[in-house]
Amino acid sequence: MSWNYRIMEDGKDNKWYSIREVFYNGKGQERAFTEIPIAPIGETPEELIDVLKMMLDNAEKTKSQILKSDIKCIGWE
């Protein structure tokens, strides 16, 4: 199983965007995602900064593939 941070579009009439953790099966297909947006946290200021950098890096790499919160995720294979 792998995962990354992704931009997710929420709302129908009033759209907004958040960062979620998205989990993938062995074939790289979306399996699940966090129900609520992810807030960056760390045990030290340095770790917090590392998490923020990872979120930004993942978001920039996948910004052309924004997910919608109503996507259907497939089961584990």
N, C-alpha and C positions, 0 to 999 in steps of 0.2 A: 504494500500500500504506500502511496505517496500523497503528498498534499502541497498546496501553496496558497498564497493569499491572492484573491481575485477581486476585481471590482464587480459589484452586483447592483443592478438597477431594481429599485423597489417602487411600489406605488403604481396606481393606474392613471389617475387624473393629475396628481401632483407627484411627478417622478423625483426621486432622489437617489443618491448613490452611496454605497458603503463598501467597506472591506470585509470580506468573509474568508474563513478557511474553507477550502474546497478539497475534498478527498477523492482519490482516483483508484480504480481497480488496476490490475496488472496490465490491462490493455490501454491505460491512459484515459479511460472514459470516466466522466464525473460520476461518483458513487454517492456522495453526500456533501452537505455543506452546513456550516453553523447556522442555527436558527436566527440568532441575533448578530449584529455587526460586532467585529472584534476591536477591542481597544488595545493599544500597545501598552505592554507592561514589562518590567524587568526588575531583577533583584538588585541591580546597580544602575547608576546613570549610564554607564558604558553599554550594559546589556540592553537597556531601553533604546539607546541610539542604534544599536545593531538591529533590533527588531524593527524600528522605524525604517532603517535603510532597506531591510529585507522586504517590508511591505511596499515601499516605493519601487524597488527594483521589480518585484513581481507584478505590481500594477502597471508599470511602464511596459513590461514585456507582453502583457496580455490585454492592453487597453483597446485593441481592435476586436477583442472577443469578449465583450462585456456580457456577463450572465444575467438572466432575469430571475427574480426570486421565485417565480412559479415554474422553473424548469423541473422536469421529471428526471430523477437520477435512477440509474439502473442498478441492479443488484450485484453482489460480489460474484465473481466467476472463478 
